[in-house]
């Protein structure tokens, strides 16, 4: 029997049931739904709609049902369309007539919205913690190789030498913004819709703030129609996860390149690589490729939900059932990627000599030649053209840039530029990639990550 059987003379057709049921995926919300129901009971007691004894009975029964779920003993009934109906049905079976009072002054509309906000709030924090842990791991990689250098790239062409710590810290900063976004979204999620009812509230003397405080919400809804129809918090969470996924994809792409024989800048531990079913020599960075591939899935989940939401009239519509699976999937997938990438980077061995050879590519000194001339008073565009002509001559004639430069008038003043590591040592401006700028950057990044740790805790 459904919760609305009084209005109908026939049961739901099997085809509609198969389309409508959501227990198969929303059962993961059981703990959050029970927490919301316990807070609702406290609100009903405070409003005088339940006696203290009735409230105690319902609370104890809800705890019993929670234990059944936790221990795998809960048995779904054929009539359990979703997790919310399943819990109410079981509470009523155990508590008797008082169980039928559980849904007083509550609709599935505000109940579902409350449960989903509780789930999302917890999930965003869990993802933020895992993202911060990955950022810490990246910082640790740079600290393990304090003098390691490699080429920085634009257009995937060698551009200028950078410290490895500078490079991985750039990723860590991107992740720090992801953490901040996740926490910002969590703050906007943390508003209680409980008490909004189906869409217009209730004539019963409820006190929504009681349940909100019990659940740790920052406040209660302002408008009942908005409360039951709002899924901005899901969309914003999916966006934050999708953008995080884009950053994780970039990390993955880089690992694919670095661990290739062509780059050979790094290798991953055996525990974070796979082999080939046919080729015995292969050691594949599948972890990085999967991190890259999952980004499309996370973006797809966001796009799908936005498309679902775009044409809905106020207030609640059953279309909103489609908010859960993309959210559950994105949460699960991004946590898997974060854990795997953290392990992969922790296992990483950086091939300092190979990367340093690439970083010392003499053509990367062209900008330093131009900047020496600028320091002597030459306009930058003239200096740029001068250095470019030298590079062109070296490439066309098959000579080293150092030889071409040395053959120019007063060319000896550029000789020290071609000393190994000189290019990176000259990057001294604030926020730059050289050793002189590194300590201040490291401290700034540490402060950013520590502030996020405080926000999370």
N, C-alpha and C positions, 0 to 999 in steps of 0.2 A: 504493500500500500504506500502510495506517495504522500508527501506532506500536504498535497492539495486535493486529495481524493474526494472531499465533500462536494466539490463543484462538478465532478465528472461521473458519468455512468459507465464508462469503459476505460480499461487500462491502456497504457501507452503501447502502440504498435512496436513490434520488435525492430523494425527499420528505424523508427524515430529513437527508440532506446539506444540502439547502437551508435547513432549519430550524437545523441545527447549526453550519454554517460561520460563522466570525467574521473571517476574513482581510479581508473587504470593509471592515471598520471598524477592526479592531485592528492593521492593518498600520502605523498611526501609531506603534505602540510599538516599532518595530524597533530604534531606537538604545538604548532602555532595556533591551530584552531582550538585546541583544548585550552591553551593559555588565554585566548580571547574569550572563550566561554566562561572560564573561571572569573575573569575580570567582569564580564557581563553579569554573572551571578552576584558578585560583590556590589555592583551598581544597583541591581534589583533589590537587594537587601537594604541598601542605603536609602532607596526610594520608598521603602515600605511595601514593595510589591511581592516580596518573599519574606517569610519569617527567618530568624537566625537559624532555627533548626532546619528549615527547608534549604537554606543556603548552604549549611554545613553538609547536608545529605548530598546535594548536587555536587559540591566541591569534592567530597570524598569519592563520589561515583566517577567524576571526571578523572580523578587521579588513578582510579582503578582501570579505567579504559586506557589511559595513557600507558600504564604498565602492560596492559595486554598488547598494545602496539609495540612497545619497546622490546618485549620478549617474543614477539611473533605469534602470540596466541589469539590475536583478534581475528574473528571470522566474519568475512563480508557476507551480508545477506543479499538475496537476489534483488531486493528492492533498493539497495544502496546505490543511488545514482551518482553521488559524489561523496567526498570525505565528510562534508558537513552533515549531510543526511545520515551517513553511517554512524557518526558519533552520537548524534541526537537519538537515533533509533536504539543504539546500545545503552545509552544513559537511561532512556525511558524503560527499557526492558529490565534494567537492574534496579532503578530507583522507584519504579511504580508510578503512581499518579503524580508525584512531585516532579518526575522527569518530564512530564508534559508541560511543565511551567518554564522549562529552560529557555524556550524561544520567545517568551513574553517580551514585548516591546522591541523585537528584533526581526529583521528580514534577512533572508539569505544574501540580499544585496549589500547591506552594510556589514554583515558577517564575513562574506567573502572578501570584501575590500579590506577589512581589518586584518584578516588572516594573511592576505597577500602582502600587506604592508609590513607585518611582523616578519614574514619570511624574507622579504626584500631587504629590510633593515639589517637583519643578521647576515644575509648573503653579501651585501655591500661591505660590511665590516670584514668579513672573512677574506674577500677578494683584496681589500685594501691591505690587510696584514700580509697576504701572500705576495702582493706586488711590492710592498716595502722590503720584504725579505729578498726578493730578486734584485732590487736596487742595491741592497747591502752586499749581495754576492758580487755584483758587477764592480762595486767599489773595491771589494777585497781582491778581485782579479788584478785591478790596476796596482794595488798595494803590493801584490806578490812580485810584480815586475816593475819596480819604480823607475828604472832607466830605459825600459823598452820603448822603442820608437817604430813607427810604421808610416807609410804614406797616408795622408788624408786625401780623400777623393772628391772630386766633383765630376758629374757625368760619367762616373766610374773610370775616370782617367786620373792618374796621379797628379796631385795639385801641390800640396806642401806637406812637409814632415810634421807629425804630431806625436806626442807621448801616448802610449797605450792607455795610461790612466786618464788622459784628457779625452780620449775616444770613448772609453767605456763609461766615464762620468757623464758624457753627453746623453747616453742612453739612460743612465740613472736619473738625470734631471727630467727627461721625458716621462719616466715612470713616476717621478714625484708629482708631476702635474696630474697624472692619472689617479694617484692616490687622493690628491686634493679634490678632484672631480667626483670620485666615488663618495668621499665623505660629504661633499656639498649635496650630492643627490640623496644621500642618507638623511641629511638634515631636513630636506623637503619631503622625504617619505614619512618622517616621524610625526605625523599628525593623525589623530584617531578619527575614523569615520563612524565609529560605533555609536548608535543612537540616531542615525539618520533614517533608519527604517528602510522601507522599500524605495522611497524617494522624498517623502514629505514630512518625515518625523512621525510622532505619535501623540495621541491625546493623554497617554499615561504619564505620570509625574516622574520621568526618569531624570537622572543626573549624569550626563555623559562624562563629566570631568572625573568621576570616581573611577570608571573603567580606564580612562585615558591615563590617569596617574598610576593605577595598578600595573599597567602595561609599559610604563616608562615612556609614553609619548610626550612630546613637548607641549602639546595642546590638543584641542578638539576642533572638529570641522566648524566652518562658519556658515555654510550653506548646504542643506541636506541633499539637494539635487546634485551639486558638484561633488559631494562626498561619495555618492554611490557610482557616479559615472566617471570620475577622474581616474585615468590611468597614465597621467603624465609621469608619475614616479616610475612606472614600468618602462616607459619609452626613454626617459632620461637615464635610467639604469642601463638599459640596453645600449644606448649611445655611449655611455661611459665605458662599458665593457667592449663595445666594438672599436672604439678609438684605442683602448688599451690593446686590443687584439691586433690593430694595425702596427702599434709599436713593437709588439712581440713578433709580428711577422717580419719586421725590419731586422730585428735581432736574429731571427732564423735565417733570413736571406744572407746576412753577413757571415753566419757560421758556415753556411753552405759554401760560400766563396772561400773563406779563410781555410777551411779544411780540405779544399780541393788540391790536387797535385800541382795545379797551375799557380795557385797562390802559395800554399804550404806555409801559411802564417801560424796555423794552430792545428792541434789535434785534440780529439775528445777521448775520454776514457772509454774503455771497451764496454762498460755497463750502460753507456749512453749512445751506442752505435749498433748497427745491425750489419749482417752479412748478406750475401747473395745466395739464392737457391741454386745458381749455376756457376758463378764465377768465384773461385776460392779466394782470390786476392782482395775482394771488395771489403771496404769498411765504410759504411754509409752513414751519413749524419741525418738519419730519419727523424730524429727528434726536432731538428731544425726545419726540415721540410714540413712536418706535421704542424709545427707552430705557425709556419707561413700559410699552410693550407687552411687552418682553422679560422683565420681571419675572415675569409669569405663567408663561412657559416655564421659567424657573429654578426657581420654586416647584414646578411640575409635575414637573420632573426629580427633585427631592428627594422629593416625595410618592410618585412611582413607585418609587424605590429602597426607601424605607421599607416600602412595601407588599410588595415582593418579599422583603425580609429577614424580615418579621415572623413567618413560620411555619416557618422552616427549622430542621430538626434538625441537630445536630452530625454530621459536621463539614462537609466540602465537599459542595456540591450544584451541579448544572449551572445551576440558577437564577442562580448568581452571575455567569454570563456577562452577565447583564443589568445589571451594575454599570458597564460601560464606556461604552456609548453615551450615557447621561445625563450621565456625567462629562465625556466628550469634548465634548458639546454645550454644557454649561454653561460649561466653560472657554473654548471658542471664542466663545460669544455674549457673555459678560461682558467679555472682552478687546476685542471689537468695540465694545461700548457705551462702555467706559472711554475708548478712543481717540477715538471720535466726540464724546463729551461734552467731553472735554478741548479738542479743537479748537473746539467750539462756544463754550465759555466764553472761550477765548482770543480768539475773534473778536467777542465781545459788546461792544456799545456801550450804555452805560447812559444813559438820558434823565434827567439829574439834575433838570432843572427840573420835568418832569412828575411825577416821583416825589416831589420836595420839596413840590409843591402838595398832593399827597395826604397827605403826612406832616404838613402843617400844618393839616389839617382841625381846625377849632376844637373839635369835639365830643371829640376825643382828649384835650383838656385837662380833662375832667371829673374824672379821677383826681387831677390836680394841684390842682384846687380843693379836693377832699376832703383832700388831704395838707397843704395850707396850714392848713386848719382843725384837722387833727390836731396839727400843730405848735404851734397856739395852745392846745391842751389839750382839744379836743372829742373825745369817743369816736368811733372810726372809723365805726361803724354809723350814728351820727347825721350824721356828715360825708358819708357815702355817700348817705344819703337826701336831704340838703340839695342836693348836687350833682345827683342824679338828678332832683329836682323842677325845677331850673333847666334841665336839658336837655329835660325834657318840655315845659316852658313854651315854650322856644325853638322846638321842633319843631312844637308845636300852633299857635303864633301866627305861624309863618313869620318869626321874628326871628333875628338872630344870637345865639349864646350870649354873645358879648362884651357886646352891648347889654343882655341880660337880667341878666347878672352885674353890670354897671355900675349898674343900677337898684336893686340891693339895698343895704341899709344897709352902709356901709363897703365897698362894691363896688369902689372904686378900688384897694384893696390887691391885687386880682386882675388889674389891668390888664396888667402886664408878662407874665403867663402867655400872653397871646395874641400876643406878639411871635414872628415867624417863627423857628423853630429853638429856641425856649425849652423846648418840651416835651422834646426830646431832650437838651438841655443839663442838664436836671434829673435825668436818670437817672444817678446818681453812685454807687450802691451797688456793692460788688464783684461783678463778673460781669455788670453791667448794660449797657445798650445805648448809653450816652452817651459823649462824647469823653473825659471824665475817667477812665473805667474802661477805655478801649480799650488804652492801652499795656501795662498789666499782662496783659490777656488775650492780646494779640498775642505777648508774650514767653512766656506759658505754652503757647500753641499751638505756637510755634516749638520749644520744648523737647520737646513731645510728638512732633512730627514728626521732629525730629532724633534722638530716642531710637529711633524706629521705623526710621530710616535705618540706625542702627548695628546694630539687630537683623537687618535684611535683609542687610547687608553681611557 
